[in-house]
Amino acid sequence: MFDSAIYYHRAFFHLELIDRSYKYCPLPPEWEKTEKINEFLEQFYNVTCSFSRTEYPTSNLYFPSVYSCNFSLKTAKESDDSYLSSMGNLMTEKFEKYWKDFSIILAIAVVLDPRYKFNFVDYAYTKVYGVKGSPQFLEDFHSFENQEQAATQKSELELYLDEQRLSINVDCDILDYWKGNPFQYPELAAMARDVLSIPISAIASKAAFSVGGQVELQILKLPSNGD
């Protein structure tokens, strides 16, 4: 709605000039506020669309999306605009439970994305907390394979992490990526198969049941051959 209103804001000004009964045209400061709110909420809209797709988004999308929301809220809270800052504070209260109680396995999933790996985790936590370094559970994940490896032998995880990351702008099908690496990284590929199959939203499943209900209703309305 904000997008549509902003796109046609000149039409509102014109309507105010030609129609005396139109008395509720937003003032320039209100349009400015609308544009700020629209820009702020756009990130949350995009994340909502990403999580609610019926194509079952893979779990590697979780951490970057939740981080981007966290950073947007942090930016809004620190804004000089009192209205935007107040909105950011109120939204943060509800958002905190998702950030604090996020699933560890879904956070690990981003490491299995060749475009992000540990680099993005370090970047995200530096931006949010001002401290460089992955959280402890990811460090444990990084070292779990090394416990049984010889000191001079690199684990699959280390070899994978040492490999140059793909560009963030690459449209990477992560399922195809790991499907094509069963011999180079057999253990990681098996792990990726399990981790990436975890749904990050139940919306697609609910939609399937809703469609099923519609189909059932349509069947009940079919003609009964004269019975």
Residue frames as a rotation matrix with the C-alpha (Angstrom) as fourth column:
MET 1
0.564 0.826 0.000 0.00
0.826 -0.564 0.000 0.00
0.000 0.000 -1.000 0.00
PHE 2
0.394 -0.519 -0.759 2.86
0.145 -0.780 0.609 2.35
-0.908 -0.350 -0.232 0.79
ASP 3
-0.636 -0.665 0.391 4.46
0.451 0.091 0.888 1.60
-0.627 0.741 0.242 -2.58
SER 4
-0.175 0.671 0.721 1.24
0.964 -0.033 0.265 2.40
0.202 0.741 -0.640 -4.41
ALA 5
0.744 0.503 -0.440 0.56
0.614 -0.774 0.153 5.57
-0.263 -0.384 -0.885 -2.44
ILE 6
0.071 -0.818 -0.571 4.10
0.121 -0.561 0.819 6.90
-0.990 -0.127 0.060 -2.94
TYR 7
-0.645 -0.309 0.699 4.00
0.672 0.207 0.711 6.10
-0.365 0.928 0.074 -6.65
TYR 8
-0.079 0.734 0.674 0.79
0.832 -0.324 0.450 8.12
0.549 0.597 -0.585 -7.08
HIS 9
-0.189 0.030 -0.981 1.58
0.850 -0.496 -0.179 10.90
-0.492 -0.868 0.069 -4.60
ARG 10
-0.969 -0.153 -0.194 1.50
0.038 -0.868 0.496 13.56
-0.244 0.473 0.846 -7.35
ALA 11
-0.545 0.836 0.059 -2.00
0.328 0.148 0.933 12.40
0.771 0.528 -0.355 -8.26
PHE 12
0.042 0.535 -0.844 -3.10
0.998 0.015 0.060 13.11
0.045 -0.845 -0.533 -4.68
PHE 13
-0.601 -0.323 -0.731 -1.72
0.403 -0.912 0.073 16.64
-0.690 -0.251 0.679 -4.91
HIS 14
-0.967 0.250 0.044 -3.52
-0.061 -0.395 0.917 17.16
0.247 0.884 0.397 -8.23
LEU 15
-0.270 0.919 -0.287 -6.79
0.703 0.392 0.594 15.79
0.658 -0.041 -0.752 -6.79
GLU 16
-0.178 0.143 -0.974 -6.55
0.878 -0.423 -0.222 18.26
-0.444 -0.895 -0.050 -3.93
LEU 17
-0.866 -0.238 -0.440 -6.31
0.052 -0.917 0.394 21.14
-0.498 0.318 0.807 -6.44
ILE 18
-0.840 0.514 -0.174 -9.28
-0.285 -0.145 0.948 20.12
0.461 0.846 0.268 -8.58
ASP 19
-0.030 0.845 -0.535 -11.60
0.399 0.500 0.768 18.57
0.916 -0.190 -0.353 -5.98
ARG 20
-0.298 -0.058 0.953 -12.66
-0.612 -0.755 -0.238 20.81
0.733 -0.653 0.190 -3.08
SER 21
0.721 0.655 0.225 -14.29
-0.604 0.435 0.668 17.89
0.340 -0.618 0.709 -1.28
TYR 22
0.557 -0.622 -0.550 -10.93
0.532 0.776 -0.339 16.12
0.637 -0.104 0.764 -1.02
LYS 23
0.684 -0.175 0.708 -9.54
-0.500 -0.820 0.280 17.39
0.532 -0.545 -0.648 2.28
TYR 24
0.853 -0.308 0.422 -7.22
-0.228 0.508 0.831 14.64
-0.470 -0.804 0.363 3.46
CYS 25
0.751 -0.656 -0.071 -4.20
0.085 0.203 -0.976 14.94
0.654 0.727 0.208 1.21
PRO 26
0.578 -0.603 -0.550 -1.03
0.793 0.254 0.554 14.14
-0.194 -0.756 0.625 3.22
LEU 27
0.917 -0.333 -0.221 1.27
-0.326 -0.943 0.068 17.08
-0.230 0.010 -0.973 3.84
PRO 28
0.485 -0.797 -0.360 4.88
-0.473 0.107 -0.875 17.03
0.735 0.595 -0.325 2.57
PRO 29
-0.367 -0.658 0.657 6.26
-0.922 0.164 -0.351 16.03
0.123 -0.734 -0.667 6.03
GLU 30
0.288 0.560 0.777 3.78
-0.606 0.735 -0.306 13.15
-0.742 -0.383 0.551 6.10
TRP 31
0.939 -0.025 -0.344 4.90
-0.291 0.477 -0.829 11.97
0.185 0.878 0.441 2.66
GLU 32
0.029 -0.999 0.021 8.48
-0.741 -0.035 -0.670 12.09
0.671 0.004 -0.742 3.88
LYS 33
-0.285 -0.051 0.957 7.56
-0.865 0.444 -0.234 9.97
-0.413 -0.894 -0.171 6.89
THR 34
0.741 0.637 0.211 5.71
-0.450 0.704 -0.549 7.53
-0.498 0.312 0.809 4.63
GLU 35
0.657 -0.562 -0.502 8.79
-0.448 0.244 -0.860 7.07
0.606 0.790 -0.092 2.47
LYS 36
-0.366 -0.812 0.456 10.95
-0.864 0.115 -0.490 6.36
0.345 -0.573 -0.743 5.52
ILE 37
-0.003 0.457 0.889 8.49
-0.712 0.624 -0.323 3.81
-0.703 -0.634 0.323 6.90
ASN 38
0.894 0.367 -0.257 8.17
-0.429 0.536 -0.728 2.18
-0.129 0.761 0.636 3.49
GLU 39
0.233 -0.904 -0.358 11.94
-0.619 0.146 -0.772 1.82
0.750 0.402 -0.526 3.18
PHE 40
-0.469 -0.397 0.789 12.16
-0.882 0.249 -0.399 0.41
-0.038 -0.883 -0.467 6.72
LEU 41
0.169 0.668 0.725 9.38
-0.588 0.659 -0.469 -2.15
-0.791 -0.347 0.504 6.28
GLU 42
0.537 0.051 -0.842 10.47
-0.824 0.245 -0.510 -3.29
0.180 0.968 0.174 2.83
GLN 43
-0.544 -0.822 -0.169 13.14
-0.731 0.563 -0.386 -5.58
0.412 -0.087 -0.907 4.31
PHE 44
-0.649 0.359 0.671 10.56
-0.412 0.576 -0.706 -7.34
-0.640 -0.734 -0.225 6.49
TYR 45
0.477 0.829 -0.292 8.20
-0.676 0.133 -0.725 -7.70
-0.562 0.543 0.624 3.56
ASN 46
0.194 -0.493 -0.848 10.93
-0.858 0.334 -0.390 -9.32
0.475 0.804 -0.358 1.46
VAL 47
-0.828 -0.512 0.229 11.84
-0.552 0.673 -0.492 -11.75
0.098 -0.534 -0.840 4.26
THR 48
-0.211 0.848 0.487 8.19
-0.491 0.339 -0.803 -12.65
-0.845 -0.408 0.345 4.77
CYS 49
0.622 0.420 -0.661 7.81
-0.771 0.181 -0.611 -13.40
-0.137 0.889 0.436 1.06
SER 50
-0.234 -0.819 -0.523 11.01
-0.801 0.467 -0.373 -15.47
0.550 0.332 -0.766 1.10
PHE 51
-0.866 -0.127 0.483 9.90
-0.446 0.632 -0.634 -17.56
-0.225 -0.765 -0.604 4.08
SER 52
-0.139 0.939 0.316 6.35
-0.351 0.251 -0.902 -18.07
-0.926 -0.236 0.295 2.87
ARG 53
-0.293 -0.011 -0.956 7.07
-0.956 0.027 0.293 -19.26
0.023 1.000 -0.019 -0.66
THR 54
0.682 0.647 0.342 5.33
-0.637 0.755 -0.158 -22.48
-0.360 -0.110 0.926 -1.63
GLU 55
0.590 -0.528 -0.611 8.57
-0.369 0.496 -0.786 -23.80
0.718 0.689 0.098 -3.21
TYR 56
0.930 -0.207 -0.303 9.86
0.367 0.508 0.779 -24.66
-0.007 -0.836 0.548 0.29
PRO 57
0.610 -0.747 0.264 12.83
-0.542 -0.636 -0.549 -22.29
0.578 0.192 -0.793 0.79
THR 58
0.327 -0.579 -0.747 15.96
0.494 0.779 -0.387 -24.10
0.806 -0.242 0.540 1.98
SER 59
0.778 0.110 -0.619 17.25
0.629 -0.145 0.764 -23.53
-0.005 -0.983 -0.182 5.52
ASN 60
-0.297 -0.955 -0.012 20.38
0.952 -0.297 0.067 -21.64
-0.068 0.008 0.998 4.39
LEU 61
-0.223 0.296 0.929 18.15
0.394 -0.844 0.364 -18.59
0.892 0.447 0.071 3.83
TYR 62
0.593 0.609 -0.527 17.25
0.689 -0.046 0.723 -18.38
0.416 -0.792 -0.447 7.52
PHE 63
0.120 -0.605 -0.787 20.31
0.886 -0.293 0.360 -16.77
-0.449 -0.740 0.501 9.11
PRO 64
-0.834 -0.450 0.320 20.93
0.548 -0.742 0.387 -14.04
0.063 0.498 0.865 6.47
SER 65
-0.180 0.856 0.484 17.24
0.361 -0.400 0.842 -13.12
0.915 0.327 -0.237 6.51
VAL 66
0.666 0.436 -0.605 16.89
0.696 -0.072 0.714 -12.95
0.268 -0.897 -0.352 10.28
TYR 67
-0.251 -0.836 -0.487 20.18
0.877 -0.409 0.250 -11.05
-0.409 -0.365 0.837 10.54
SER 68
-0.738 -0.031 0.674 19.00
0.475 -0.733 0.487 -8.48
0.479 0.679 0.556 7.99
CYS 69
0.370 0.917 0.150 15.85
0.402 -0.303 0.864 -7.90
0.838 -0.260 -0.480 10.05
ASN 70
0.489 -0.265 -0.831 17.93
0.856 -0.039 0.516 -7.53
-0.169 -0.963 0.208 13.21
PHE 71
-0.590 -0.807 -0.034 20.23
0.770 -0.574 0.277 -5.02
-0.243 0.137 0.960 11.56
SER 72
-0.408 0.533 0.741 17.29
0.402 -0.624 0.670 -3.05
0.820 0.571 0.040 10.13
LEU 73
0.670 0.675 -0.310 15.77
0.539 -0.154 0.828 -2.80
0.511 -0.722 -0.467 13.60
LYS 74
0.135 -0.728 -0.673 19.09
0.905 -0.185 0.382 -1.74
-0.403 -0.660 0.634 15.11
THR 75
-0.762 -0.406 0.504 19.42
0.615 -0.698 0.367 0.99
0.203 0.590 0.782 12.46
ALA 76
0.020 0.872 0.488 15.86
0.362 -0.461 0.810 2.19
0.932 0.161 -0.325 13.07
LYS 77
0.640 0.209 -0.739 16.35
0.759 -0.024 0.651 2.35
0.119 -0.978 -0.174 16.84
GLU 78
-0.180 -0.833 -0.523 19.42
0.788 -0.441 0.431 4.55
-0.589 -0.335 0.735 16.35
SER 79
-0.171 0.190 0.967 17.65
0.857 -0.455 0.241 6.82
0.486 0.870 -0.085 13.86
ASP 80
-0.977 -0.171 -0.127 17.40
0.209 -0.889 -0.407 10.57
-0.043 -0.424 0.905 14.49
ASP 81
-0.443 0.894 0.066 13.75
-0.437 -0.279 0.855 10.32
0.783 0.350 0.514 13.46
SER 82
-0.722 0.145 0.677 11.84
-0.666 0.119 -0.736 9.90
-0.187 -0.982 0.010 16.75
TYR 83
0.368 0.929 -0.039 8.87
-0.888 0.339 -0.312 8.20
-0.277 0.149 0.949 15.06
LEU 84
0.476 -0.270 -0.837 11.07
-0.471 0.726 -0.502 5.63
0.743 0.633 0.218 13.30
SER 85
-0.643 -0.758 0.107 13.12
-0.449 0.260 -0.855 5.10
0.620 -0.598 -0.508 16.44
SER 86
-0.354 0.615 0.705 9.98
-0.843 0.117 -0.525 4.44
-0.405 -0.780 0.477 18.48
MET 87
0.669 0.603 -0.436 8.72
-0.741 0.592 -0.318 1.99
0.066 0.535 0.842 15.87
GLY 88
0.050 -0.761 -0.647 12.07
-0.420 0.571 -0.705 0.20
0.906 0.306 -0.291 15.89
ASN 89
-0.764 -0.334 0.552 12.03
-0.619 0.136 -0.774 -0.15
0.183 -0.933 -0.311 19.67
LEU 90
0.068 0.890 0.452 8.51
-0.865 0.278 -0.417 -1.57
-0.497 -0.362 0.789 19.74
MET 91
0.725 0.185 -0.664 9.23
-0.593 0.657 -0.464 -4.03
0.350 0.730 0.586 16.95
THR 92
-0.287 -0.934 -0.212 12.50
-0.579 0.345 -0.738 -5.10
0.763 -0.089 -0.640 18.57
GLU 93
-0.399 0.204 0.894 10.67
-0.869 0.228 -0.440 -6.26
-0.293 -0.952 0.086 21.70
LYS 94
0.652 0.714 0.254 8.70
-0.558 0.680 -0.477 -8.77
-0.513 0.169 0.841 19.64
PHE 95
0.672 -0.435 -0.599 11.63
-0.505 0.323 -0.800 -9.67
0.542 0.841 -0.003 17.40
GLU 96
-0.115 -0.847 0.519 14.03
-0.980 0.011 -0.198 -10.51
0.162 -0.532 -0.831 20.24
LYS 97
0.274 0.254 0.928 12.43
-0.572 0.818 -0.055 -13.89
-0.773 -0.516 0.370 20.94
TYR 98
0.996 0.068 0.060 13.17
0.011 0.557 -0.830 -14.98
-0.090 0.828 0.554 17.36
TRP 99
0.457 -0.889 0.013 16.75
-0.518 -0.279 -0.808 -13.75
0.723 0.363 -0.588 17.48
LYS 100
-0.149 -0.537 0.830 17.58
-0.989 0.087 -0.121 -15.13
-0.008 -0.839 -0.544 20.94
ASP 101
0.065 0.283 0.957 15.86
-0.430 0.874 -0.229 -18.49
-0.901 -0.396 0.178 20.47
PHE 102
0.404 0.076 -0.912 16.90
-0.914 0.082 -0.398 -19.17
0.045 0.994 0.102 16.88
SER 103
0.962 0.012 0.274 17.64
-0.032 0.997 0.070 -22.76
-0.272 -0.076 0.959 15.95
ILE 104
0.139 -0.990 -0.025 21.34
-0.438 -0.084 0.895 -23.64
-0.888 -0.113 -0.446 16.01
ILE 105
-0.198 -0.218 0.956 20.96
0.575 0.764 0.293 -26.09
-0.794 0.607 -0.026 13.14
LEU 106
0.716 0.503 0.484 19.41
0.688 -0.393 -0.610 -23.38
-0.116 0.770 -0.628 10.97
ALA 107
0.774 -0.537 -0.335 22.32
-0.452 -0.840 0.301 -21.07
-0.443 -0.082 -0.893 11.76
ILE 108
-0.147 -0.846 0.513 24.77
-0.078 0.527 0.846 -23.81
-0.986 0.085 -0.144 10.77
ALA 109
0.430 0.416 0.801 22.95
0.690 0.420 -0.589 -24.12
-0.582 0.806 -0.107 7.45
VAL 110
0.962 -0.062 -0.267 24.37
-0.193 -0.846 -0.496 -20.79
-0.195 0.529 -0.826 6.25
VAL 111
0.072 -0.992 0.102 27.91
-0.614 0.036 0.788 -22.18
-0.786 -0.120 -0.607 6.62
LEU 112
-0.234 -0.100 0.967 26.97
0.438 0.877 0.196 -24.82
-0.868 0.470 -0.162 4.06
ASP 113
0.876 0.466 0.122 26.10
0.345 -0.431 -0.834 -22.10
-0.336 0.773 -0.538 1.55
PRO 114
0.100 -0.943 0.318 29.22
0.982 0.146 0.123 -21.61
-0.162 0.300 0.940 -0.65
ARG 115
0.171 0.004 0.985 28.38
0.462 -0.884 -0.077 -17.92
0.870 0.468 -0.153 -0.99
TYR 116
0.717 0.230 0.658 28.51
-0.399 -0.639 0.658 -17.25
0.572 -0.734 -0.366 2.77
LYS 117
0.078 -0.649 -0.757 30.40
0.487 0.688 -0.539 -19.88
0.870 -0.326 0.369 4.84
PHE 118
0.124 -0.089 -0.988 31.88
0.987 -0.096 0.132 -18.58
-0.106 -0.991 0.076 8.12
ASN 119
-0.795 -0.525 0.304 32.74
0.570 -0.818 0.078 -15.22
0.207 0.235 0.950 6.57
PHE 120
-0.257 0.782 0.568 29.16
0.009 -0.586 0.811 -14.03
0.966 0.213 0.144 6.65
VAL 121
0.554 0.442 -0.706 28.65
0.659 0.286 0.696 -15.20
0.509 -0.850 -0.133 10.23
ASP 122
-0.306 -0.763 -0.569 31.68
0.933 -0.358 -0.021 -13.17
-0.188 -0.538 0.822 11.35
TYR 123
-0.836 0.018 0.548 30.42
0.249 -0.878 0.408 -10.16
0.489 0.478 0.730 9.41
ALA 124
0.100 0.989 0.105 26.90
0.210 -0.124 0.970 -10.44
0.972 -0.075 -0.221 10.85
TYR 125
0.533 0.103 -0.840 27.97
0.824 0.159 0.543 -10.69
0.189 -0.982 0.000 14.47
THR 126
-0.616 -0.766 -0.182 30.44
0.782 -0.623 -0.022 -7.84
-0.097 -0.156 0.983 14.02
LYS 127
-0.652 0.435 0.621 27.66
0.098 -0.764 0.638 -5.64
0.752 0.477 0.455 12.68
VAL 128
0.379 0.915 -0.140 25.16
0.215 0.061 0.975 -6.58
0.900 -0.399 -0.173 15.39
TYR 129
0.861 -0.027 -0.509 27.41
0.508 0.127 0.852 -6.76
0.042 -0.992 0.123 18.45
GLY 130
0.784 -0.605 0.141 30.58
-0.563 -0.788 -0.249 -4.96
0.262 0.116 -0.958 17.35
VAL 131
0.131 -0.727 0.674 32.66
-0.662 0.442 0.605 -8.05
-0.738 -0.526 -0.423 18.15
LYS 132
0.086 -0.189 -0.978 34.38
-0.922 0.357 -0.150 -10.09
0.378 0.915 -0.144 15.47
GLY 133
-0.881 -0.440 0.174 34.17
-0.473 0.833 -0.288 -13.86
-0.019 -0.336 -0.942 15.76
SER 134
-0.283 0.785 -0.551 31.65
-0.248 0.495 0.833 -16.63
0.927 0.372 0.054 15.27
PRO 135
0.377 0.478 0.793 29.45
-0.903 -0.001 0.430 -17.66
0.207 -0.878 0.431 18.23
GLN 136
-0.309 -0.655 0.690 30.74
-0.832 0.537 0.137 -20.63
-0.460 -0.531 -0.711 20.29
PHE 137
0.330 0.498 0.802 28.45
-0.129 0.866 -0.484 -23.25
-0.935 0.056 0.350 18.78
LEU 138
0.975 -0.019 -0.223 29.73
-0.223 0.007 -0.975 -22.47
0.020 1.000 0.003 15.28
GLU 139
0.068 -0.996 0.052 33.31
-0.977 -0.077 -0.196 -22.69
0.200 -0.037 -0.979 16.47
ASP 140
-0.172 -0.042 0.984 32.46
-0.520 0.853 -0.055 -26.13
-0.837 -0.521 -0.169 17.90
PHE 141
0.807 0.524 0.273 30.98
-0.015 0.479 -0.877 -27.07
-0.591 0.704 0.395 14.53
HIS 142
0.704 -0.591 -0.393 34.15
-0.662 -0.345 -0.666 -25.89
0.258 0.729 -0.634 12.84
SER 143
-0.278 -0.931 0.236 36.33
-0.946 0.223 -0.235 -28.13
0.166 -0.288 -0.943 14.99
PHE 144
0.446 0.534 0.718 34.17
-0.731 0.680 -0.052 -31.22
-0.516 -0.502 0.694 15.41
GLU 145
0.971 -0.064 -0.232 35.80
-0.116 0.719 -0.685 -33.11
0.210 0.692 0.691 12.54
ASN 146
0.262 -0.961 0.083 39.32
-0.594 -0.228 -0.771 -32.32
0.760 0.153 -0.631 13.68
GLN 147
0.404 -0.065 0.912 39.07
-0.885 0.224 0.408 -34.42
-0.231 -0.972 0.033 16.82
GLU 148
0.598 -0.133 0.791 39.80
0.048 0.990 0.130 -37.62
-0.800 -0.040 0.598 14.95
GLN 149
0.954 -0.273 0.127 41.96
0.106 -0.089 -0.990 -36.15
0.281 0.958 -0.056 12.18
ALA 150
0.206 -0.956 -0.207 45.75
0.976 0.188 0.106 -36.25
-0.063 -0.224 0.973 12.07
ALA 151
0.225 -0.148 -0.963 47.43
0.391 -0.891 0.229 -32.95
-0.892 -0.428 -0.142 12.77
THR 152
-0.697 -0.602 -0.390 48.74
-0.127 -0.432 0.893 -32.65
-0.706 0.672 0.225 9.21
GLN 153
-0.785 0.476 0.395 45.51
0.601 0.435 0.670 -33.72
0.147 0.764 -0.628 7.52
LYS 154
-0.857 0.516 -0.012 42.73
-0.509 -0.850 -0.138 -31.25
-0.081 -0.112 0.990 6.80
SER 155
-0.490 0.781 0.387 39.14
0.331 0.578 -0.746 -32.25
-0.806 -0.238 -0.542 7.37
GLU 156
-0.328 0.483 0.812 36.46
0.933 0.031 0.359 -31.98
0.149 0.875 -0.461 4.71
LEU 157
0.696 0.648 -0.311 35.07
0.701 -0.707 0.097 -28.95
-0.156 -0.285 -0.946 6.47
GLU 158
0.191 -0.716 -0.672 38.42
0.130 -0.660 0.740 -27.18
-0.973 -0.228 -0.033 6.46
LEU 159
-0.716 -0.447 0.536 38.96
0.542 0.127 0.831 -27.97
-0.439 0.885 0.151 2.78
TYR 160
0.059 0.852 0.520 35.49
0.972 -0.168 0.165 -26.64
0.228 0.496 -0.838 1.97
LEU 161
0.776 0.254 -0.578 36.01
0.478 -0.833 0.277 -23.47
-0.411 -0.491 -0.768 4.01
ASP 162
-0.160 -0.931 -0.329 39.43
0.213 -0.358 0.909 -22.88
-0.964 0.075 0.256 2.44
GLU 163
-0.379 0.107 0.919 37.90
0.919 0.161 0.360 -23.01
-0.110 0.981 -0.159 -1.02
GLN 164
-1.000 -0.015 -0.026 37.14
0.011 -0.988 0.157 -19.59
-0.028 0.157 0.987 -2.51
ARG 165
-0.350 0.933 -0.083 33.59
0.281 0.020 -0.959 -18.48
-0.894 -0.359 -0.270 -1.85
LEU 166
-0.286 0.391 0.875 31.16
0.947 -0.024 0.320 -18.01
0.146 0.920 -0.363 -4.71
SER 167
-0.917 0.000 0.398 30.10
0.026 -0.998 0.060 -14.45
0.397 0.066 0.915 -5.45
ILE 168
-0.717 0.680 -0.156 27.17
0.183 -0.032 -0.983 -13.27
-0.673 -0.733 -0.101 -3.36
ASN 169
-0.228 0.622 -0.749 25.51
-0.781 -0.576 -0.241 -12.18
-0.582 0.530 0.617 -6.61
VAL 170
-0.875 -0.119 -0.469 25.58
-0.400 0.722 0.564 -15.70
0.272 0.681 -0.679 -8.07
ASP 171
0.190 0.972 0.140 22.16
-0.974 0.169 0.150 -17.30
0.122 -0.165 0.979 -8.35
CYS 172
-0.756 -0.623 -0.200 23.27
-0.568 0.777 -0.272 -20.51
0.325 -0.092 -0.941 -6.66
ASP 173
0.517 0.821 -0.241 20.96
-0.589 0.546 0.596 -23.52
0.621 -0.166 0.766 -6.34
ILE 174
-0.142 -0.690 0.709 22.45
-0.990 0.089 -0.112 -24.86
0.015 -0.718 -0.696 -3.13
LEU 175
0.505 0.377 0.776 20.78
-0.418 0.894 -0.162 -28.26
-0.755 -0.243 0.610 -3.50
ASP 176
0.979 -0.197 -0.055 22.35
0.024 0.376 -0.926 -28.72
0.203 0.905 0.373 -6.93
TYR 177
0.303 -0.920 0.247 25.70
-0.800 -0.387 -0.459 -27.55
0.518 -0.058 -0.853 -5.52
TRP 178
-0.192 -0.389 0.901 25.84
-0.878 0.478 0.019 -30.27
-0.437 -0.788 -0.434 -2.88
LYS 179
0.766 0.475 0.433 24.29
-0.195 0.813 -0.548 -32.85
-0.613 0.336 0.716 -5.18
GLY 180
0.877 -0.459 -0.143 27.28
-0.125 0.070 -0.990 -32.26
0.464 0.886 0.004 -7.46
ASN 181
-0.005 -0.931 0.366 29.86
-0.793 -0.219 -0.569 -32.66
0.609 -0.293 -0.737 -4.66
PRO 182
0.881 0.405 0.244 29.21
-0.466 0.658 0.591 -36.15
0.079 -0.634 0.769 -3.22
PHE 183
0.713 -0.667 -0.218 32.74
0.578 0.734 -0.357 -37.34
0.398 0.128 0.909 -4.02
GLN 184
-0.122 -0.780 0.613 34.74
0.126 -0.625 -0.770 -34.24
0.984 -0.017 0.175 -3.12
TYR 185
-0.737 -0.029 0.675 32.98
-0.625 -0.348 -0.698 -33.72
0.255 -0.937 0.238 0.21
PRO 186
-0.465 0.601 -0.650 31.00
0.133 0.773 0.620 -36.93
0.875 0.202 -0.440 0.93
GLU 187
-0.516 0.253 -0.818 30.43
0.855 0.210 -0.475 -36.30
0.052 -0.944 -0.325 4.66
LEU 188
-0.808 0.197 -0.556 29.53
-0.021 -0.951 -0.307 -32.64
-0.589 -0.237 0.773 4.22
ALA 189
-0.757 0.551 -0.351 27.26
-0.477 -0.099 0.873 -33.47
0.446 0.829 0.338 1.29
ALA 190
-0.403 0.606 -0.686 25.39
0.582 0.748 0.319 -35.98
0.707 -0.270 -0.654 3.47
MET 191
-0.574 0.149 -0.805 25.13
0.705 -0.411 -0.578 -33.39
-0.418 -0.899 0.131 6.25
ALA 192
-0.900 0.216 -0.379 23.94
-0.339 -0.892 0.299 -30.73
-0.273 0.398 0.876 3.80
ARG 193
-0.652 0.683 -0.330 21.24
0.010 0.442 0.897 -33.09
0.758 0.581 -0.295 2.54
ASP 194
-0.225 0.559 -0.798 19.85
0.919 0.394 0.017 -33.42
0.324 -0.730 -0.602 6.07
VAL 195
-0.564 -0.070 -0.822 20.31
0.569 -0.755 -0.326 -29.81
-0.598 -0.652 0.466 7.19
LEU 196
-0.943 0.124 -0.310 19.02
-0.287 -0.776 0.562 -28.10
-0.171 0.619 0.767 4.05
SER 197
-0.618 0.757 -0.212 15.89
0.302 0.478 0.825 -30.24
0.726 0.446 -0.524 3.97
ILE 198
-0.526 0.412 -0.744 14.67
0.798 -0.063 -0.600 -28.68
-0.294 -0.909 -0.296 7.23
PRO 199
0.104 0.619 0.778 11.75
0.759 -0.555 0.341 -26.33
0.643 0.555 -0.527 6.45
ILE 200
-0.895 -0.419 -0.155 12.07
0.426 -0.694 -0.580 -22.79
0.135 -0.585 0.800 7.79
SER 201
-0.658 0.752 0.038 8.34
-0.738 -0.633 -0.233 -22.17
-0.151 -0.181 0.972 7.55
ALA 202
-0.726 0.493 0.479 5.17
0.339 0.863 -0.375 -24.24
-0.599 -0.110 -0.794 7.91
ILE 203
-0.208 0.693 -0.690 3.21
-0.546 -0.668 -0.506 -21.92
-0.812 0.272 0.517 5.63
ALA 204
-0.556 -0.034 -0.830 3.69
-0.807 0.260 0.530 -24.06
0.198 0.965 -0.172 2.52
SER 205
-0.954 0.204 -0.219 2.35
0.244 0.954 -0.173 -27.11
0.174 -0.219 -0.960 4.35
LYS 206
-0.482 0.816 -0.321 -0.67
0.213 -0.246 -0.946 -25.17
-0.850 -0.524 -0.055 5.59
ALA 207
-0.295 0.339 -0.893 -1.28
-0.829 -0.556 0.063 -23.91
-0.475 0.759 0.445 2.06
ALA 208
-0.861 -0.064 -0.505 -1.27
-0.354 0.788 0.504 -27.49
0.366 0.613 -0.701 0.81
PHE 209
-0.771 0.614 -0.169 -3.97
0.577 0.562 -0.592 -28.42
-0.269 -0.554 -0.788 3.30
SER 210
-0.309 0.666 -0.679 -5.96
-0.218 -0.745 -0.631 -25.34
-0.926 -0.047 0.375 2.34
VAL 211
-0.506 0.069 -0.860 -5.83
-0.862 -0.045 0.504 -26.27
-0.004 0.997 0.083 -1.34
GLY 212
-0.960 0.129 -0.248 -6.83
0.116 0.991 0.066 -29.81
0.255 0.035 -0.966 -0.39
GLY 213
-0.547 0.797 -0.258 -9.88
0.376 -0.042 -0.926 -28.43
-0.748 -0.603 -0.276 1.33
GLN 214
-0.219 0.436 -0.873 -10.81
-0.699 -0.694 -0.172 -26.42
-0.681 0.573 0.457 -1.75
VAL 215
-0.751 -0.103 -0.652 -10.44
-0.583 0.567 0.581 -29.46
0.310 0.817 -0.486 -3.98
GLU 216
-0.896 0.435 -0.095 -12.62
0.427 0.781 -0.455 -31.48
-0.124 -0.448 -0.885 -1.62
LEU 217
-0.300 0.816 -0.494 -15.33
-0.031 -0.525 -0.850 -28.82
-0.954 -0.240 0.182 -1.76
GLN 218
-0.341 0.128 -0.931 -15.18
-0.905 -0.313 0.289 -28.76
-0.254 0.941 0.222 -5.55
ILE 219
-0.937 -0.015 -0.349 -15.56
-0.131 0.941 0.311 -32.55
0.323 0.337 -0.884 -5.67
LEU 220
-0.691 0.713 -0.118 -18.62
0.453 0.302 -0.839 -32.35
-0.562 -0.633 -0.532 -3.43
LYS 221
-0.112 0.653 -0.749 -20.18
-0.388 -0.722 -0.572 -29.92
-0.915 0.226 0.334 -5.89
LEU 222
-0.902 -0.250 -0.351 -19.73
-0.416 0.291 0.862 -32.19
-0.113 0.924 -0.366 -8.92
PRO 223
0.047 0.959 -0.278 -22.93
-0.976 0.104 0.193 -33.49
0.214 0.263 0.941 -10.59
SER 224
-0.430 -0.178 0.885 -23.95
-0.640 0.751 -0.160 -36.89
-0.637 -0.635 -0.437 -9.34
ASN 225
-0.960 -0.003 -0.279 -25.10
-0.231 0.572 0.787 -38.48
0.157 0.820 -0.550 -12.64
GLY 226
-0.256 0.964 -0.078 -28.75
-0.440 -0.044 0.897 -38.05
0.861 0.264 0.435 -11.76
ASP 227
-0.410 0.106 -0.906 -28.53
0.662 0.717 -0.216 -39.74
0.627 -0.689 -0.364 -8.33
